[in-house]
Amino acid sequence: MTAPLRICMVTTFYPPYHFGGDAIAVQRLSRALVRAGHDVTVVHDVDAYRVMGGPVPDGAEAQADGVRVVALSSRFGHVSKFLTQQIGRPFAHAARLRALLDHGRFDVVNFHNVSLIGGPGILGWGDDAVRLYMAHEHWLVCPTHVLWRHGREVCTGRECVRCQLHYGRPPQLWRMMGVMERGLQHIDAFIAMSAFSRDKHREFGFPYDMEVLPPFLPAMAPADVGSPDVNVSRPPVHDRPYFLFVGRLERIKGLDDVIPLFTGEGAADLLIVGDGGHRVSLEALAAGSPRVRFLGWKDADALDALYQQAQALIMPSVCYETFGITILEAFRQGTPVIARDIGPFPDIVQRSGGGVLFSSPEALAQALHAMLEHTAMRDRMAAAAREAFAAHWSETVVVPQYVEIARRAAARRHQTPSRATLHG
């Protein structure tokens, strides 16, 4: 593509009004596209963040990254979000949102998590722009987004009304009335985070083909790459060998199977980065073991240091992740992973050679021991992880693929000359 694009990202959450996950991914993609020379506007919903109980941000983030941000807010926040959740279309922000999308003269309108900013009712908005939908979760086929049925097991078949009631959410009747199907007809290309997520959408009846575009991270400068010579000069972040977990502290993340392995005597510790509603239960499970440390959230620099010196990152999720961005954070630092044999993890580990899989606490214990005892094996995995990141999941590799998806979508729609920039 030879000309810059005007791109609008539409998402419920965006920093600093966010809970992580998809919001960070949208921000990362937006900033990368700006660095590539494109013009990016993000529209997000502050009301949804407040309704979901988000804490007041310390302060609005400085927008020195070149991304134009439009934050929607109204005095009808709680009522507006309840109605959007129930009727599948926006309430308080409908007029402004439609004006932004229909009159913004965008080349591409990319919908992300739109569950509370407008639901499927906005998927046809955007004038004659190419419309993309990026599935960071499984909301297209699951009212609770995560295919975690009744809050206790992976979903193997639809029990949606009972499941929503278990989660304390009123059933979305619009899902039974064709609202989603009518909205989806306006999308030119659907994007899944992994082949596993694409296949899971298909298994649950999603009727459209999906492109696969993985998450990514900016490539590291050569001087920052975690080679042995560089790491020697860094002060240790912990006084014993350790394994690392990074993520939200919720039951679906699987730490209940990990912590018991670190409550007795052992040669390595477990450092846990993150917070969430399951933390109190996990702390009780750890029973004050000095080998288990809860660190809360860490900034990017501190997190990089923790990755660089870890024996491995543990990915114990018991749910269907769409990808798992922390794997890439570890791979970029040359840190192997030990991941549960579920969801997209088998494909990532096998494709990269950067880790091992486990399917039981006993197998996890064996993998932890192997990482500590077989240093040559661990070093080979570390090198493979770093090489795989550079080849498959760095910004310079993935962002051109995103632009190519938009170009192909435009070609399929036979865009008018006013959108000729998409043809390169």
Secondary structure, 3 states (H helix, E strand, C coil): CCCCCEEEEECCCECCECCCCHHHHHHHHHHHHHHCCCEEEEEEEHHHHHHCCCCCCCCCCCCCCCCEEEEECCCCHHHHHHHHHHHCCCCCCHHHHHHHHHCCCCCEEEECCCCCCCHHHHCCCCCCCEEEEEECCCCCCCCCCCCEECCCEECCCCCHHHHHHHCCCCCCHHHHCCHHHHHHCCCCEEEECCHHHHHHHHHCCCCCCEEECCCCECCCCHHHCCCHHHHHCCCCCCCCCEEEEECCCCHHHCHHHCHHHHCCCCCCEEEEECCCCCHHHHHHHHCCCCCEEEEECCCHHHHHHHHHHCCCEEECCCCCCCCCHHHHHHHHCCCCEEEECCCCHHHHHHHHCCEEEECCHHHHHHHHHHHHHCHHHHHHHHHHHHHHHHHHHEHHHHHHHHHHHHHHHHHHHCCCHHHHHHHC
